[in-house]
Amino acid sequence: MGIGSVVLRIPRSLGVQINRSSFLTSFEADDFQRRDGNYFSDNWDRAANKLTVDIEAALGSIEVDWIDG
């Protein structure tokens, strides 16, 4: 992602790992813990289904929006 913003809408039951490489980019995500330079959802270790997201961004924002369902 160059200049701009992205909102990731992710089901709450999914375990998520976000690998982020960014420059001047804000990152807004509730219920994530930083480990070894990456971000893991609080349920990562116990989730039955998992998703890994690699993001490269500059001059923008990244937001995680949890959805129920």
N, C-alpha and C positions, 0 to 999 in steps of 0.2 A: 504494500500500500504506500503510495506517495503521500501527497498532501490530502488530508481528509479525515474521516472518522469511520469506524466500523463498530457495529453492535452485534455481538454473538448471542443469539437466543438459543439457550441450551436447556433441555429437560433436566430438572433437578435430580432425577435418579441416576443420571449419567456421571461417571467419574471422568474428570477432565484434567489434562495436563496441558499447560500453555508454555511453549518455548518462545520467548520474545526477544527479538533483536531490533532495537529501536533507537532513534535519535530524536530528541525533543518531542516525545510522545507520552501522553498521560495514559495510565492504565487504571481502570476502575473495575474492581471485581470483589464483591463480598464473598465470604466463605472460601477464600483461597489462602494457602500457606506457601511461602517461598522456601524452596529447598534446592540447594545446589544450583542456584541461578535461574531455576524454572519455577513456575507456579502450579500447584496441585490443589484441586478442590478438596474440601474437608472430607469427602466421602471416597476419595481415590482408592484407598487401601481396601475398602470393603465393597465397592461397586461391582456389580455383575458385568456391566458393560462400560467400556472406557473409550475415550476419544482423546487423541493427541493433536494439538493444533500448533503449527509453526507459523509465526507471524513476523514478517519483516516490515517495519514501518518507519516513516519519517514525517515530522511535522503534522501531528494529528492526535487522535484519541482512539483508544480501544476500550470498549465497555462490554462486560458480560451481564446479560439479563437472563436470570433463571426463570424458567416457565414450569408450571405444574402440569403433570400429565404423563 
